[in-house]
Amino acid sequence: MITKELDKKYILQTYGRGDIEFVSGDNATLTDTEGKKYIDFTSGIGVVSVGHANARVNAAICEQISNITHTSNLYHIAPQAKAAEAVVNASGYDMACFFGNSGAEANEGAIKIARKHGERDGEIKRYKIITLKHSFHGRTITTVKATGQEAMHNYFGPFPDGFVYADDINSIEALLDDHTAAVMIELIQGEGGVEPQDKAQIQALEKLLKSKHIPLIIDEVQTGGYRTGEFTASQVYGITPEIITLAKGVGGGVPVGIVMTSLKNVLSQGDHGSTFGGNYLSSSAVCSVVEILNELKQSGELTKTSLYFNEVLNDFYQANKKLFTQKVGIGMMCGLRVKDADTLGAIMTNAKESGVMVLRAGRNTLRFLPPLTITKEEIDEGFKALTTAVSGL
Ligand SMILES: *Cc1c(COP(=O)(O)O)cnc(C)c1O
């Protein structure tokens, strides 16, 4: 396998890659180099929200890049302005956007906004960002530090100061002080193990922070783009955060990161920037993806697909209670808690064999992030393969 050899020789070995290479995709179906087909319950970790090789997105990108791909942010960029309008309108929040290229970069932007806001806001310099212990916010030096998991802080220091970790939502209040610039959380922890927060607790936190004029940052890199039923999970939770970050699902596979905020005047000219962010290529993809997802939502198809996926997932769970202890998640961000790590490892291996791609999250969660366009037939076929995968366990 030539790719495997090239990878070993020329790529830094930071990933534990499965021994598999895909060459094409069609909606939620992938084909590997041997011609074997797989049902994709991962969307490339929540990215390919409108399916692989989506014809409408591809046409929009091709049309765009046949005219112009990139000019820099020194000039007006029509698709960037339109993508921002689409994203803001889909969210329903009174916000404005900054475009970067990844989730980590969107979170960096959020932290910069919160810190500058904290600096302007009164006499005392507010710089502390409170995050959760089991969070995941990215891989840059700052977002690695923002990530509460201690194991991620083993190397790479010294880190930027001012990150404080709370055990859970209820313990945030005790950590607030005059130096707190913001609280940054995921409403459903993704990498942390498909861990939805409690709605009442989140609403209470929002109220508390608003009373203290401390911005709430919701990291929606994984939950955003209709993954949980609304454009943002913040809408599902009925809150109005000051800052929201998006990435993965809103570009449909083209790299994009967006920070959107109601604090529209905190950053001024020269405070932040990106060479590639929001260029014609990625913005045209965002416009097309959001348009498709809006239609899916408005037609009722998204709700139908989500209900059906969860129904079949629940049947699978009920039929395999000796392996799984709980069904978790919201909308099409869901998971099954597996009784132990060995069993999860075996399921991952067998699933690949039987032709279905799934993810793990944390130590004991089998995670599902299917394309939001997945068909009934693909769902049925995927769970048929998964049933085969667990049959011997
Ligand atoms: C994936 C993810 C990130 C990091 O996104 P990158 O595009 O890999 O930088 C940040 N936050 C959350 C919640 C994520 O799921």
The ligand as an SDF file (V2000), in Angstrom:
LIG
                    3D

 15 15  0  0  0  0  0  0  0  0999 V2000
  -12.9340   19.4720   16.9160 C   0  0  0  0  0  0  0  0  0  0  0  0
  -13.1610   20.4530   17.9960 C   0  0  0  0  0  0  0  0  0  0  0  0
  -12.2970   21.5670   18.1670 C   0  0  0  0  0  0  0  0  0  0  0  0
  -11.0570   21.7530   17.3350 C   0  0  0  0  0  0  0  0  0  0  0  0
  -11.3410   21.9690   15.9960 O   0  0  0  0  0  0  0  0  0  0  0  0
  -10.1370   21.9160   14.9080 P   0  0  0  0  0  0  0  0  0  0  0  0
  -10.8250   22.2700   13.6270 O   0  0  0  0  0  0  0  0  0  0  0  0
   -9.6040   20.5290   14.9250 O   0  0  0  0  0  0  0  0  0  0  0  0
   -9.1380   22.9100   15.3300 O   0  0  0  0  0  0  0  0  0  0  0  0
  -12.6130   22.4810   19.1490 C   0  0  0  0  0  0  0  0  0  0  0  0
  -13.6870   22.3350   19.9300 N   0  0  0  0  0  0  0  0  0  0  0  0
  -14.5380   21.2860   19.8050 C   0  0  0  0  0  0  0  0  0  0  0  0
  -15.7300   21.1910   20.6810 C   0  0  0  0  0  0  0  0  0  0  0  0
  -14.2890   20.3010   18.8400 C   0  0  0  0  0  0  0  0  0  0  0  0
  -15.1020   19.2550   18.7320 O   0  0  0  0  0  0  0  0  0  0  0  0
  1  2  1  0
  2  3  1  0
  2 14  2  0
  3  4  1  0
  3 10  2  0
  4  5  1  0
  5  6  1  0
  6  7  2  0
  6  8  1  0
  6  9  1  0
 10 11  1  0
 11 12  2  0
 12 13  1  0
 12 14  1  0
 14 15  1  0
M  END
$$$$
